[in-house]
Amino acid sequence: MKKILIVLTLLIISQSAYAQLFSKEKIRNQENFDKQLLSWGFYLGLNSYDYQFNYEQDQPDILTETSMGFSVGLISNLRINNHLDLRFEPGLFITTRNLQYDPSYFNDLEFTNVDLIREVKSTYVHFPLLLKVSTKRLNNFKPFIIGGFSMALNLSSNEENPDDNSAGQFRTKKSVLFYELGFGIDFYNQYFKFTPSIRGVFALNDELIRDEDPNSPWTGNVTTMKTRGIFLNFTFQ
């Protein structure tokens, strides 16, 4: 899924950049757009999240089955100079992950196929503060890289739920801290600026809520569980 996101973004960016570079059309659209101190916009996108696990003991990996999620958000952009912008991009990110456990995690315990799978639904309210570093504008497009830090509130975390995996409830922490890195290209159309971009997000803190049983087959062998993800965003300003 992540490879598909990356390939799709690269195709969109490369084809549009090729058209801008080699087109005979040299009229500069939205010529004064980037001179604004403040500008606003919104984005729609796709996301793919998984987990990175570290373990106490050497056992088969917990596998993460990912799915394509949906993203929507707003953009406020503060111009610093011709090449630097500070951006705040709050948004809503919805995704689902399935965790698959190897039977060896249960040792001599009785288990069913249901015990080997845990569905983790996540609804993140995402608050990223990012620095955008752009090149010089070329005709009607401008490449950039972007990075920064973000905090997210997972509204589906079950952190306060007293039940744990023994009752079928997989719990995660509500607050997550991330760092983000990405790249994209601004395309200046006649009426607006369109920006496809791709970004990787990486959690800084452990998100797992342990079960009451320290030897729990679901959480006992996990040292850390951290989210990783890829965003494919389409921005309109």
C-alpha positions in Angstrom: 0.0 0.0 0.0 2.8 2.4 0.9 4.6 1.6 -2.4 1.4 2.4 -4.3 1.2 5.8 -2.5 4.8 6.7 -3.3 4.6 5.6 -7.0 1.3 7.5 -7.5 2.7 10.7 -6.0 5.9 10.5 -8.0 3.9 10.0 -11.2 1.7 13.0 -10.6 4.7 15.2 -9.7 7.0 14.1 -12.5 4.3 14.4 -15.2 3.2 17.8 -14.1 6.8 19.0 -13.7 7.7 17.7 -17.2 4.8 19.6 -18.7 5.9 22.8 -16.9 9.5 22.6 -17.8 9.1 21.8 -21.5 5.9 23.6 -22.3 6.2 26.7 -24.5 3.6 28.4 -22.3 5.6 30.9 -20.1 2.7 33.0 -18.6 3.2 33.1 -14.8 0.0 32.3 -13.0 -0.7 33.7 -9.5 2.5 35.7 -9.8 2.0 37.5 -6.4 0.5 34.6 -4.5 3.7 33.9 -2.5 4.2 37.5 -1.5 1.3 37.3 1.0 2.2 37.3 4.6 -0.6 34.9 5.4 -2.4 32.5 3.1 -5.0 29.8 3.7 -6.1 26.5 2.2 -7.3 23.0 2.7 -6.2 19.5 1.8 -7.6 16.1 1.0 -5.5 13.0 1.2 -4.9 9.3 1.7 -2.9 7.7 4.5 -1.4 4.4 5.4 -0.3 3.7 9.0 1.5 0.8 10.6 3.4 0.0 13.8 7.0 -0.5 14.6 7.5 -3.0 17.4 10.5 -3.6 19.7 10.5 -6.7 21.8 11.7 -8.0 25.2 12.5 -11.5 23.9 13.2 -12.9 20.5 9.8 -14.1 19.1 8.1 -13.9 15.7 7.2 -10.4 14.8 3.7 -9.1 15.4 2.5 -8.4 11.8 0.6 -5.2 11.0 -2.0 -5.4 8.2 -2.6 -1.9 6.9 -5.4 -0.3 5.0 -5.9 2.9 3.1 -7.3 5.7 5.2 -8.7 9.1 4.5 -7.4 12.6 5.6 -8.9 16.1 5.5 -7.6 19.3 7.0 -6.9 23.0 6.9 -3.8 25.0 6.2 -2.5 28.3 7.5 0.8 29.5 6.0 3.1 32.2 7.4 5.6 33.6 4.9 9.1 34.1 6.4 11.0 34.9 3.2 11.1 33.8 -0.5 12.2 30.3 0.4 10.8 29.6 4.0 7.3 29.3 5.2 5.9 28.2 8.6 2.8 26.1 8.3 0.1 24.9 10.7 -2.0 22.0 9.2 -4.6 20.7 11.6 -6.5 17.7 10.2 -8.6 14.6 10.8 -6.9 11.2 9.9 -9.0 8.0 9.9 -7.4 4.6 9.5 -7.6 0.9 10.6 -4.8 -1.6 11.4 -5.0 -5.3 12.1 -2.4 -6.9 14.3 -1.7 -10.6 13.7 0.0 -12.6 16.5 1.9 -15.8 16.0 0.5 -18.8 18.0 3.9 -19.1 19.8 2.9 -16.0 21.9 0.3 -18.1 23.7 2.6 -21.0 24.7 0.5 -23.5 26.7 -2.5 -21.2 26.9 -5.8 -22.1 25.2 -6.6 -19.7 22.3 -8.9 -19.3 19.3 -8.3 -17.7 15.9 -10.0 -14.6 17.3 -7.2 -14.2 19.9 -4.6 -14.1 17.2 -6.0 -10.9 15.6 -6.6 -7.4 17.1 -8.3 -4.7 15.2 -7.0 -1.2 16.0 -9.2 1.6 14.7 -7.6 5.1 14.9 -9.2 8.5 14.5 -6.4 11.1 14.8 -6.9 14.8 15.3 -3.5 15.9 14.0 -1.8 19.2 14.8 1.5 19.6 12.8 3.8 22.7 12.9 6.0 22.5 9.9 8.8 24.4 8.1 8.6 24.5 4.4 11.8 25.1 2.4 11.2 25.9 -1.3 13.4 26.4 -4.3 13.2 29.3 -6.6 10.0 29.3 -8.6 10.4 27.8 -12.1 7.8 28.9 -14.6 4.6 27.8 -12.8 5.9 25.3 -10.3 8.1 25.3 -7.3 9.6 22.1 -5.5 9.9 22.0 -1.8 10.8 19.9 1.2 8.9 20.1 4.5 9.5 18.9 8.0 8.6 19.5 11.6 6.8 18.1 14.6 3.2 17.3 15.4 0.9 16.1 18.1 -2.1 13.9 17.6 -5.1 13.0 19.7 -6.4 9.5 19.0 -10.1 9.6 19.7 -10.3 5.8 19.3 -7.5 4.9 21.8 -9.5 3.2 24.5 -7.0 4.5 27.0 -9.6 4.9 29.8 -11.2 1.5 29.2 -10.8 -0.7 32.3 -11.0 -3.8 30.1 -7.9 -5.1 28.4 -7.0 -7.8 25.9 -8.4 -10.5 28.1 -11.8 -9.0 27.3 -10.9 -8.4 23.7 -9.9 -4.7 24.1 -6.6 -3.6 22.6 -5.7 -0.2 24.1 -3.4 2.6 22.9 -2.5 5.9 24.4 -4.5 8.9 23.4 -1.7 11.4 22.8 1.0 10.8 20.3 4.1 12.9 19.3 5.5 12.7 15.8 8.2 14.1 13.6 7.5 14.5 9.9 9.5 14.7 6.7 8.2 15.1 3.2 8.5 16.7 -0.2 6.2 18.1 -3.0 5.7 20.6 -5.7 3.5 23.7 -5.8 1.7 24.2 -9.2 0.4 27.6 -9.9 -2.9 27.4 -11.9 -4.9 30.4 -13.1 -7.2 30.5 -10.1 -5.4 28.6 -7.3 -2.3 26.9 -6.2 -2.4 23.1 -6.3 0.1 21.0 -4.4 0.6 17.2 -4.4 3.0 16.1 -1.6 4.1 12.9 0.1 5.1 12.8 3.8 6.4 10.3 6.3 5.4 10.5 10.0 7.2 8.7 12.8 6.0 8.5 16.4 8.4 9.5 19.2 6.6 7.9 22.1 5.4 4.4 23.0 1.7 4.1 22.4 0.8 0.7 24.0 -1.3 0.4 27.1 -0.2 -2.8 28.8 -2.6 -5.4 30.0 -2.9 -6.0 33.8 -1.2 -9.4 33.4 2.5 -8.7 33.0 2.8 -12.0 31.0 0.0 -11.1 28.7 0.5 -12.8 25.2 -0.6 -9.5 23.6 1.5 -7.0 25.4 3.9 -8.8 27.7 6.8 -9.1 25.1 6.4 -5.6 23.7 9.0 -3.0 24.7 7.7 -0.2 22.5 5.0 0.1 19.9 5.3 3.3 17.7 3.2 4.5 14.8 4.7 5.0 11.3 2.8 6.3 8.4 2.8 7.8 4.9 0.5 10.7 3.8 -0.4 11.5 0.2 -2.0 15.0 0.4 -3.5 17.2 -2.3 -3.6 20.8 -1.2 -5.6 23.7 -2.6 -4.8 27.3 -1.8 
